[in-house]
Amino acid sequence: MHIRLIALAILVLALTGCGAARTAAPDTRYYTLEYDPPAVSGERTQAVVSVSRFGVAPEYNTAKIIYRDLSFGRQEYHYHQWRSAPQILAADYLRRDLQASGLFLAVTGPGSALPATHRIEGMVEEWLEVDGQDRWLATAELTVTLLDLRAASAPDMVLFQRTYRGSEPSAKKNPGSVVEAMSRVMRTLSGRIISDVRGAVGN
């Protein structure tokens, strides 16, 4: 009888272990943006542009991919995340694209020792997946402020403050496709921002 009880206990433990293996949490997938820098036409300027760290609206201050599946609702994926938070991605890719445009003498980021003539400040207002019945969208909204650091007073420093918003449909209803669509959104917004910055800084 004692032997049977031991065997039964071993069997229960084995079955419990199998169940745990079947219900193990999936691996977390990490994503980032991937796109070629937008082509922006214009003459090269002598401006040295610094891109500051961006702020972010509280509900998007996370590396987890946020989605809206109903009005006023915001959910997040537990196993699908951005490699960096949206405000870091947006600022870093904009800096890269500004540099790749060839329109400025230099483009720097936070902590650079090179004195800048202009500074870009930004705020990520939206950065999410929007789930519709027919399709999913990647949606982003950025508010960008361009400052002339050579101005003598604060009012003269602000060259513009504008909000840029864009949406792109995802090819499939899954987070990976939404990330690909977000890459297209960021490329479009980045091109618009660079064009406006080039026009505002002058020669």
Disulfide bonds with the S-S distance in Angstrom:
none
